[in-house]
Amino acid sequence: MHEHDESHEHVHGLHKHEHGSHEHGHELNKHEIEHLLEHWIEHNKSHSESFRARAKEIEATSPKAAAKVREAAELMDACTRKLEEAAGEV
């Protein structure tokens, strides 16, 4: 996990991901919550897709590792569903 004290960017799979400076510790308004949840949902979906694509590449070399990566994609999907549920509650 990384802190969000400073702006930075990094690459996930085939996409670049940027984090701006985030102010933590204040109460979020409805719009901020909706934006944050949508960001997390899209971010997780991107990771899940990347995990599945990489699992196919890993399969020939290590079927067991590929299975674990596919399992991680399924867990990411479960997290995404929870975030979508949360978005529906805002």
N, C-alpha and C positions, 0 to 999 in steps of 0.2 A: 504494500500500500504506500502511496505517496502523499505528502502534504501538499496543500494548495496555497502556500504562502506567497508564491511568486508565479508569474506567467511562465509557461513552458509548453513545449509540444513534444510529442513522441509518436512513433509509428506502431500501429497495431496491424499486423498482417499486411494488407496492401493499402491501408488508408492512414492518413496522418490525423492525429488527434491533438487538439490544442486545449489547454486549460488557461483561462485568464486568471487574474487575481480574484479570489473569492473572499467575500466578507462573511465570516462565520460568527455565530453567536447572537445574531439578531433574529427576531421573529419574521418568518417569511409570509408575504401576502399570498393570496390565492394565485395570482398570475405567476409569481416566482415559483411556487410549488408546482404548478402545472408545467412550467418550463423545465424545471429540474427533473421531474418525473419523466417527461417526454425525452429529455436528453439521456437519462439513464436507460430508458426502454430502448431507444435507438442504438445506444452504445452496446448494450447487452446483445441485441439482435445481431449487430455486426460481429461481435466476438463469437457468438454461436455459429454463425455462417463460416467464419474463419476456422473455428475448431473442426467443423465437419469437413471442410475442404482439406485441411492439413491432415486429418485422420486418414483420408484416402491416400495421401502421399506417404504417410507413415506405415500404412498397412503391410506393404511388402517387406519392409525391414523388421517391423516389430508389431505383429498383430495384437499382442497384449497391450502395448502402449497405445495403439490406435483405438482399442476398445475403451481405454481409460479416457482418451481425449473425446471420444463420442459420448461417454458418460458425463464428462464435464459440460459438453454442449447441452445435454438433457437437463443438467442441473441449472445451467444458465437460463434455459427456457423456463424452468420452474420459477426462478428469480424474476424473470421478465413478467410472467403471469401475475406474480404478486405485486409488482410495480404497476401493472395495468389495473389491477384491482384497486390499488391505492389511488390511482389517477381517477378512477370512477367514484371515489369517495370525496374528492375535493369539491 
